[in-house]
Amino acid sequence: MAKAQRNDSCPCGSGKKYKQCCLPKVRELANERAANREVVQEAVDWIARQHGDALAKWVEEVWFAEMSEDERKGLASADPAIKSIHDTNLLEYLIAEGVFAQDESDTPVLQLILDTALSLEAGRRTYLEQLGQNPLHLYRVTRCEPSEGFDLQLHPSAGDDSVYIEDKWISRMLDVDDIVGLRLMQTGGLWETSGAVYHFPQAYVADLLKRLASADADTYSRVLIRYWLELAAAHV
């Protein structure tokens, strides 16, 4: 629908002009998605301000757990684009699954955020809650239109249906048959990604699958992320 012009017939087949039919819905969805991105950034900023020490400790003891000095240096010298993806992935995982040790108890970072005085309208709160409810999975790209969107299928597949993701930015990074780790969310009943992207070259997918085979629901994300960090540190 985004390709239709204002005065064109609406692609939905209603017979009305696009501007009088689906265009307002498209704009409303775009605004809702923008608001969701903003609330995630607000949440990250709040955590950094209010729990800076706990955040630094989590990065060292969880995100970079078991990484060697050479791997740390490898990440530090990675391409700027990889560094940007790394930072996005770190923050998404922090909010979705991070846990801070506080007052002799473990507190999910997401719960800290939801319990704050942040102005969370129902839709924005629901979006944040999805981060904790929707797990990270491995997918194969089955179709890709750069700057438009792409289709995903769980990998390895058991005959699962493909899911279409409208995303102008991530679609530019992908090709058909790429294997990626993503966390899928919903806005307005349509699928989208959380923003984090874990790309795995084909030569390493079999090894990754062997590692994931021994992971359970609680360790799956960590195993996937750890493997991606190893590859990023090696500049693969």
C-alpha positions as CSV (number, residue, x, y, z in Angstrom):
1,M,0.0,0.0,0.0
2,A,2.9,2.4,0.7
3,K,3.6,2.4,-3.1
4,A,0.2,3.8,-4.0
5,Q,-0.1,7.5,-4.6
6,R,-2.7,9.6,-2.7
7,N,-5.1,9.9,-5.6
8,D,-4.7,6.3,-6.8
9,S,-7.4,3.7,-6.3
10,C,-6.8,2.1,-3.0
11,P,-4.9,-1.3,-3.3
12,C,-7.4,-2.9,-0.9
13,G,-10.0,-2.9,-3.7
14,S,-12.6,-0.7,-1.9
15,G,-13.0,1.5,-5.0
16,K,-12.1,4.6,-3.0
17,K,-9.0,6.8,-3.4
18,Y,-6.0,5.7,-1.4
19,K,-6.1,9.0,0.6
20,Q,-9.7,8.4,1.6
21,C,-9.3,4.7,2.5
22,C,-6.1,3.0,3.7
23,L,-3.5,5.9,3.7
24,P,-4.6,7.2,7.1
25,K,-4.2,3.6,8.5
26,V,-0.7,3.4,7.1
27,R,0.2,6.7,8.6
28,E,-1.3,5.7,12.0
29,L,0.8,2.5,12.0
30,A,4.0,4.4,11.1
31,N,3.3,6.8,14.0
32,E,2.6,3.9,16.4
33,R,5.9,2.2,15.4
34,A,7.8,5.5,15.9
35,A,6.3,5.8,19.4
36,N,7.3,2.3,20.2
37,R,10.9,3.0,19.2
38,E,10.9,6.1,21.3
39,V,9.7,4.2,24.4
40,V,12.5,1.6,24.1
41,Q,15.0,4.4,23.9
42,E,13.4,6.1,26.9
43,A,13.6,2.9,28.8
44,V,17.3,2.5,28.0
45,D,18.1,6.1,29.0
46,W,16.2,5.5,32.3
47,I,18.2,2.4,33.1
48,A,21.5,4.1,32.3
49,R,20.5,7.0,34.7
50,Q,19.0,5.1,37.5
51,H,21.0,1.9,37.5
52,G,24.3,2.8,35.8
53,D,26.4,0.6,38.1
54,A,24.2,-2.4,37.8
55,L,24.1,-1.9,34.0
56,A,27.9,-1.8,33.8
57,K,28.2,-4.9,35.9
58,W,25.6,-6.7,33.8
59,V,27.5,-5.9,30.6
60,E,30.8,-7.3,32.1
61,E,29.4,-10.3,33.8
62,V,26.6,-11.3,31.4
63,W,26.9,-9.8,28.0
64,F,30.7,-10.3,27.8
65,A,30.7,-13.4,30.0
66,E,33.6,-15.8,29.2
67,M,35.0,-13.5,26.4
68,S,38.7,-13.6,26.1
69,E,40.9,-10.5,26.0
70,D,41.6,-11.2,22.3
71,E,37.8,-11.4,21.6
72,R,37.3,-8.1,23.4
73,K,40.0,-6.5,21.2
74,G,38.3,-8.0,18.1
75,L,35.0,-6.4,19.0
76,A,36.7,-3.1,19.7
77,S,38.4,-3.1,16.3
78,A,35.3,-4.3,14.3
79,D,33.8,-2.3,11.5
80,P,31.7,0.7,12.7
81,A,28.5,-0.9,11.2
82,I,29.1,-4.1,13.3
83,K,29.7,-2.0,16.4
84,S,26.4,-0.2,15.8
85,I,24.6,-3.6,15.4
86,H,26.4,-4.8,18.5
87,D,25.1,-1.9,20.6
88,T,21.6,-2.4,19.4
89,N,21.7,-6.1,20.1
90,L,23.1,-5.5,23.6
91,L,20.4,-3.0,24.6
92,E,17.6,-5.1,23.2
93,Y,18.8,-8.2,25.1
94,L,19.2,-6.1,28.3
95,I,15.6,-5.0,28.2
96,A,14.1,-8.3,27.0
97,E,16.0,-10.7,29.2
98,G,18.5,-8.9,31.4
99,V,18.4,-9.4,35.2
100,F,20.1,-7.2,37.8
101,A,21.2,-8.6,41.2
102,Q,19.7,-6.1,43.7
103,D,18.9,-6.3,47.4
104,E,19.8,-9.9,47.7
105,S,17.4,-10.8,44.9
106,D,17.3,-11.0,41.1
107,T,15.2,-8.3,39.4
108,P,14.3,-8.5,35.7
109,V,15.3,-5.2,34.0
110,L,12.0,-5.1,32.1
111,Q,10.1,-5.2,35.4
112,L,12.2,-2.3,36.7
113,I,11.2,-0.3,33.7
114,L,7.5,-1.2,33.9
115,D,7.5,-0.2,37.6
116,T,8.9,3.2,36.9
117,A,7.2,6.5,36.6
118,L,7.8,6.6,32.9
119,S,4.8,7.8,31.0
120,L,3.6,4.5,29.5
121,E,0.4,4.6,27.6
122,A,-1.3,1.2,27.2
123,G,0.1,0.6,23.7
124,R,3.7,1.5,24.6
125,R,3.5,-0.6,27.8
126,T,2.2,-3.6,25.8
127,Y,5.0,-3.2,23.3
128,L,7.7,-3.3,26.0
129,E,6.0,-6.3,27.6
130,Q,6.3,-8.1,24.2
131,L,10.1,-7.9,24.5
132,G,9.9,-10.2,27.5
133,Q,7.3,-12.4,26.0
134,N,8.6,-13.0,22.5
135,P,11.7,-15.1,22.4
136,L,14.7,-14.8,20.1
137,H,14.6,-17.3,17.3
138,L,16.7,-18.4,14.3
139,Y,15.1,-17.7,10.9
140,R,15.8,-18.2,7.2
141,V,15.1,-15.3,4.8
142,T,12.8,-16.8,2.1
143,R,12.2,-13.6,0.1
144,C,13.7,-10.1,0.3
145,E,12.8,-6.8,-1.3
146,P,15.6,-4.3,-0.3
147,S,14.2,-1.1,1.2
148,E,10.7,-2.7,1.4
149,G,10.6,-5.9,3.5
150,F,11.3,-9.6,3.7
151,D,9.8,-13.0,4.5
152,L,11.0,-15.2,7.3
153,Q,10.7,-18.9,8.1
154,L,11.8,-20.6,11.3
155,H,15.1,-22.4,10.9
156,P,15.3,-25.3,10.8
157,S,11.8,-25.4,9.5
158,A,9.1,-28.0,10.2
159,G,6.9,-26.7,7.4
160,D,6.2,-23.5,9.2
161,D,4.5,-20.6,7.3
162,S,6.6,-17.6,6.3
163,V,6.1,-14.3,8.1
164,Y,6.3,-11.0,6.2
165,I,8.3,-8.1,7.8
166,E,7.9,-4.6,6.4
167,D,11.3,-3.0,7.2
168,K,13.2,-0.6,5.0
169,W,16.4,-0.7,6.9
170,I,17.0,-4.4,7.9
171,S,15.8,-5.5,4.4
172,R,18.8,-3.8,2.9
173,M,21.1,-6.0,5.0
174,L,19.6,-9.3,3.9
175,D,19.6,-11.7,1.0
176,V,17.4,-14.8,0.3
177,D,18.6,-17.8,2.3
178,D,20.4,-15.7,4.9
179,I,20.2,-17.1,8.4
180,V,19.5,-14.6,11.2
181,G,18.5,-14.4,14.8
182,L,15.6,-12.1,15.4
183,R,13.0,-11.3,18.0
184,L,9.6,-10.7,16.4
185,M,7.1,-8.2,17.7
186,Q,3.7,-6.9,16.7
187,T,2.4,-3.4,16.1
188,G,-1.2,-2.9,14.9
189,G,-1.5,-6.7,14.3
190,L,1.5,-6.7,11.9
191,W,4.9,-8.4,12.5
192,E,8.1,-6.4,12.9
193,T,11.5,-7.0,14.5
194,S,12.7,-5.6,17.8
195,G,15.6,-4.0,15.9
196,A,18.3,-6.5,17.0
197,V,19.9,-8.6,14.2
198,Y,22.2,-11.6,14.6
199,H,23.5,-12.5,11.1
200,F,25.2,-15.9,10.7
201,P,27.2,-16.8,7.5
202,Q,26.1,-20.1,6.0
203,A,29.5,-21.7,6.8
204,Y,28.8,-21.4,10.5
205,V,25.1,-22.3,10.7
206,A,25.6,-26.1,11.1
207,D,27.9,-25.5,14.1
208,L,25.5,-23.0,15.6
209,L,22.6,-25.5,15.2
210,K,24.6,-28.1,17.1
211,R,25.1,-25.7,20.0
212,L,21.4,-24.7,20.0
213,A,20.3,-28.4,20.0
214,S,21.6,-28.7,23.6
215,A,20.0,-25.4,24.7
216,D,16.7,-25.1,26.5
217,A,14.2,-22.2,26.5
218,D,16.2,-20.4,29.2
219,T,19.6,-20.7,27.5
220,Y,18.7,-20.5,23.8
221,S,19.1,-16.8,23.5
222,R,22.3,-16.8,25.4
223,V,23.8,-19.5,23.2
224,L,22.8,-17.8,20.0
225,I,24.2,-14.4,21.2
226,R,27.4,-15.9,22.5
227,Y,28.1,-17.5,19.1
228,W,27.3,-14.3,17.2
229,L,29.7,-12.4,19.5
230,E,32.5,-14.9,18.7
231,L,32.0,-14.4,15.0
232,A,31.8,-10.6,15.4
233,A,35.0,-10.6,17.4
234,A,36.7,-12.7,14.7
235,H,35.5,-10.2,12.1
236,V,33.5,-13.0,10.3
